[in-house]
Amino acid sequence: MSTPRTEARGLGVQLILPPKVTPDLDLPGSNQPIRPSSS
């Protein structure tokens, strides 16, 4: 019961983290550093 619970928790956190952090850091993070750097 400890293994399935940990796996479900790890997947839920990983799925919520990547999608939330990817777009957030990709849009403002990638656009800001890449724009001024290229200029």
Beta strands, then each sheet from edge to edge (+ up, - down):
end
